Amino acid sequence: PEVINGRTHKATVVDLSPWVEYEFRVVASNGVGIGEPSRPSALLKTKAAVPVVAPTNVSGGGGSRSELVITWEPVPEELQNGEGFGYIVVFRPLGSTTWTKAVVASVEASKYVYRNESITPLAPFEVKVGVYNKEGEGTLSSISIVYSGEDEPQIAPAGASALSISAAEVEVSWQPIAWNRHTGRVLGYEVRQL
């Protein structure tokens, strides 16, 4: 901290965080050294301000058919800058010019799920997440690309064949389904006995 002239009896402390409680002590110094600190002042909370830190790690994906799942890292309390803190989620299909906006009023929230039957499976969306409090809207994150939920595979595996190995075993083989917009990621296959 800056050393203040010995005849001065007050100082302005700068670069404090908004809406945070502080207490202060004063120490006297001279050419010999620094004396004992004063007792702490009463706790004083700085005034609230519009939040300036946007959520980090904005991503998402997964979910069910017709869903867009958006996730983010919550903003710590010391960076919320005031009461009434929440999140603003804006998104649009990739290539669209119109943003959809949603407000998530929970301080602890880290996820938003948008459901709409018109969302096609694995559709890319541009997504931004911002913050607000009673003082106003703050910063939005940079754009992230998030894909809507998948649908169940619409294509059956081809070339299924069976080969008898023993009296109690049959080997079944098939051609794998290639990834495409309609099948998504095939996580596994189920072999059924008819």
Buried (B, 14 or more C-beta within 10 A) or exposed (E): EEEEEEEEEEEEEEEEEBBBEEEEEEEEEEEEEEEEEEEEEEEEEBEBBBBEBBBEEBBBBEBEBBBBBBBBEBBEEEBBBBEEBBBBBBBBBEEEEEEBEBEBEEBEBBBBBBEEEEBEBBBEBBBBBBBBBEBEEBBBBEBBEBBBBBBEBEEEBEEEEEEEEEEEEEEEEBEEBEEEEBBBEBEEEEEEEE
